[in-house]
Amino acid sequence: MNDNRITVTDIDIPFGRMIGIILKLMLASIPAILLFYLVFFGIALLIGIFFGGFATLLAM
């Protein structure tokens, strides 16, 4: 087995290119954040329906 190791010591990225990369990452994160909130809203809604509905049954 050939064990070739590489060590990265420096990455030279121009400032403008770095801004472009960061903007792309920010734009790509928007759908992920929306999906995250949608999933947790659904979970919270189900918990609220279950426990809220159960509480109204106990009040009777």
MDTraj code that builds the backbone (N, CA, C; nanometers):
import mdtraj as md
import numpy as np

residues = "MET ASN ASP ASN ARG ILE THR VAL THR ASP ILE ASP ILE PRO PHE GLY ARG MET ILE GLY ILE ILE LEU LYS LEU MET LEU ALA SER ILE PRO ALA ILE LEU LEU PHE TYR LEU VAL PHE PHE GLY ILE ALA LEU LEU ILE GLY ILE PHE PHE GLY GLY PHE ALA THR LEU LEU ALA MET".split()
xyz = np.array([
    [0.0851, -0.1177, 0.0000],
    [0.0000, 0.0000, 0.0000],
    [0.0896, 0.1239, 0.0000],
    [0.0609, 0.2152, -0.0882],
    [0.1394, 0.3379, -0.1007],
    [0.0778, 0.4450, -0.0116],
    [0.1550, 0.4936, 0.0851],
    [0.1037, 0.5917, 0.1825],
    [0.1619, 0.7288, 0.1499],
    [0.0925, 0.8028, 0.0614],
    [0.1355, 0.9380, 0.0262],
    [0.0605, 1.0369, 0.1140],
    [0.1331, 1.1183, 0.1866],
    [0.0715, 1.2188, 0.2735],
    [0.0970, 1.3564, 0.2158],
    [-0.0032, 1.4433, 0.2296],
    [0.0060, 1.5804, 0.1805],
    [-0.0268, 1.6740, 0.2965],
    [0.0537, 1.7767, 0.3122],
    [0.0282, 1.8787, 0.4135],
    [0.0059, 2.0116, 0.3432],
    [-0.1110, 2.0722, 0.3674],
    [-0.1425, 2.2023, 0.3097],
    [-0.0939, 2.3083, 0.4084],
    [-0.0056, 2.3942, 0.3628],
    [0.0505, 2.4958, 0.4516],
    [-0.0056, 2.6347, 0.4256],
    [-0.0593, 2.6601, 0.3057],
    [-0.1082, 2.7942, 0.2739],
    [-0.2116, 2.7858, 0.1625],
    [-0.3154, 2.8652, 0.1752],
    [-0.4160, 2.8778, 0.0698],
    [-0.4222, 3.0253, 0.0339],
    [-0.3951, 3.0552, -0.0902],
    [-0.3909, 3.1949, -0.1349],
    [-0.5151, 3.2237, -0.2188],
    [-0.6143, 3.2901, -0.1559],
    [-0.7383, 3.3247, -0.2246],
    [-0.7500, 3.4767, -0.2231],
    [-0.7731, 3.5386, -0.3386],
    [-0.7921, 3.6841, -0.3412],
    [-0.9166, 3.7242, -0.2605],
    [-0.9129, 3.8459, -0.2070],
    [-1.0207, 3.8931, -0.1200],
    [-1.1563, 3.8914, -0.1906],
    [-1.1611, 3.9353, -0.3152],
    [-1.2869, 3.9373, -0.3896],
    [-1.3442, 3.7980, -0.4092],
    [-1.2577, 3.7021, -0.4353],
    [-1.3022, 3.5634, -0.4525],
    [-1.3553, 3.5081, -0.3200],
    [-1.2899, 3.5460, -0.2090],
    [-1.3350, 3.5019, -0.0775],
    [-1.4741, 3.5560, -0.0472],
    [-1.5006, 3.6820, -0.0827],
    [-1.6338, 3.7413, -0.0642],
    [-1.7368, 3.6635, -0.1465],
    [-1.7000, 3.6281, -0.2698],
    [-1.7907, 3.5502, -0.3545],
    [-1.8232, 3.4146, -0.2943],
    [-1.7236, 3.3477, -0.2381],
    [-1.7456, 3.2170, -0.1754],
    [-1.8382, 3.2315, -0.0551],
    [-1.8149, 3.3333, 0.0266],
    [-1.8979, 3.3542, 0.1459],
    [-2.0420, 3.3869, 0.1065],
    [-2.0608, 3.4696, 0.0029],
    [-2.1969, 3.5018, -0.0420],
    [-2.2695, 3.3785, -0.0938],
    [-2.1975, 3.2928, -0.1671],
    [-2.2589, 3.1688, -0.2166],
    [-2.2993, 3.0782, -0.1013],
    [-2.2145, 3.0693, 0.0012],
    [-2.2491, 2.9882, 0.1177],
    [-2.3715, 3.0437, 0.1901],
    [-2.3793, 3.1765, 0.2015],
    [-2.4944, 3.2382, 0.2671],
    [-2.6221, 3.2114, 0.1885],
    [-2.6166, 3.2251, 0.0573],
    [-2.7357, 3.2008, -0.0248],
    [-2.7760, 3.0542, -0.0226],
    [-2.6790, 2.9643, -0.0156],
    [-2.7105, 2.8218, -0.0113],
    [-2.7699, 2.7818, 0.1233],
    [-2.7415, 2.8583, 0.2284],
    [-2.7918, 2.8217, 0.3608],
    [-2.9379, 2.8621, 0.3809],
    [-2.9900, 2.9532, 0.2998],
    [-3.1278, 3.0000, 0.3175],
    [-3.2297, 2.8860, 0.3046],
    [-3.2252, 2.8023, 0.2004],
    [-3.3212, 2.6914, 0.1950],
    [-3.3041, 2.5921, 0.3104],
    [-3.1796, 2.5714, 0.3544],
    [-3.1566, 2.4801, 0.4664],
    [-3.2193, 2.5352, 0.5941],
    [-3.2076, 2.6643, 0.6174],
    [-3.2674, 2.7255, 0.7366],
    [-3.4195, 2.7175, 0.7297],
    [-3.4765, 2.7446, 0.6128],
    [-3.6220, 2.7363, 0.5976],
    [-3.6715, 2.5943, 0.6217],
    [-3.6003, 2.4953, 0.5699],
    [-3.6380, 2.3558, 0.5917],
    [-3.6259, 2.3192, 0.7389],
    [-3.5219, 2.3669, 0.8032],
    [-3.5020, 2.3426, 0.9468],
    [-3.6204, 2.3962, 1.0264],
    [-3.6595, 2.5220, 0.9997],
    [-3.7721, 2.5815, 1.0714],
    [-3.9029, 2.5090, 1.0399],
    [-3.9215, 2.4672, 0.9173],
    [-4.0432, 2.3968, 0.8793],
    [-4.0556, 2.2639, 0.9532],
    [-3.9470, 2.1890, 0.9605],
    [-3.9484, 2.0603, 1.0300],
    [-3.9772, 2.0798, 1.1788],
    [-3.9084, 2.1755, 1.2420],
    [-3.9310, 2.1954, 1.3846],
    [-4.0668, 2.2579, 1.4134],
    [-4.1198, 2.3375, 1.3210],
    [-4.2557, 2.3887, 1.3380],
    [-4.3554, 2.2731, 1.3347],
    [-4.3347, 2.1782, 1.2424],
    [-4.4221, 2.0609, 1.2353],
    [-4.4158, 1.9775, 1.3612],
    [-4.2949, 1.9587, 1.4140],
    [-4.2802, 1.8815, 1.5379],
    [-4.3498, 1.9538, 1.6533],
    [-4.3280, 2.0848, 1.6631],
    [-4.3917, 2.1621, 1.7701],
    [-4.5431, 2.1606, 1.7555],
    [-4.5916, 2.1658, 1.6322],
    [-4.7357, 2.1613, 1.6083],
    [-4.7943, 2.0273, 1.6518],
    [-4.7256, 1.9190, 1.6188],
    [-4.7736, 1.7868, 1.6602],
    [-4.7729, 1.7719, 1.8119],
    [-4.6677, 1.8195, 1.8764],
    [-4.6619, 1.8131, 2.0226],
    [-4.7733, 1.8985, 2.0832],
    [-4.7953, 2.0173, 2.0269],
    [-4.9022, 2.1041, 2.0767],
    [-5.0392, 2.0425, 2.0587],
    [-5.0616, 1.9785, 1.9444],
    [-5.1909, 1.9133, 1.9205],
    [-5.2101, 1.7978, 2.0173],
    [-5.1050, 1.7182, 2.0355],
    [-5.1155, 1.6021, 2.1242],
    [-5.1398, 1.6441, 2.2682],
    [-5.0537, 1.7307, 2.3211],
    [-5.0666, 1.7680, 2.4615],
    [-5.1796, 1.8682, 2.4833],
    [-5.2033, 1.9570, 2.3891],
    [-5.3142, 2.0514, 2.4029],
    [-5.4476, 1.9806, 2.3961],
    [-5.4612, 1.8889, 2.3042],
    [-5.5842, 1.8119, 2.2932],
    [-5.6051, 1.7220, 2.4129],
    [-5.4950, 1.6645, 2.4624],
    [-5.5036, 1.5777, 2.5799],
    [-5.5433, 1.6574, 2.7039],
    [-5.4947, 1.7805, 2.7153],
    [-5.5281, 1.8661, 2.8297],
    [-5.6763, 1.9014, 2.8287],
    [-5.7343, 1.9227, 2.7109],
    [-5.8776, 1.9545, 2.7050],
    [-5.9612, 1.8335, 2.7444],
    [-5.9125, 1.7136, 2.7164],
    [-5.9849, 1.5944, 2.7601],
    [-5.9799, 1.5785, 2.9124],
    [-5.8675, 1.6157, 2.9713],
    [-5.8551, 1.6049, 3.1163],
    [-5.9403, 1.7094, 3.1872],
    [-5.9685, 1.8220, 3.1245],
    [-6.0459, 1.9290, 3.1865],
    [-6.1931, 1.8935, 3.1965],
    [-6.2393, 1.7987, 3.1173],
    [-6.3807, 1.7633, 3.1179],
    [-6.4181, 1.6841, 3.2402],
])
top = md.Topology()
chain = top.add_chain()
for i, resn in enumerate(residues, 1):
    res = top.add_residue(resn, chain, resSeq=i)
    for name in ("N", "CA", "C"):
        top.add_atom(name, md.element.get_by_symbol(name[0]), res)
traj = md.Trajectory(xyz[None], top)
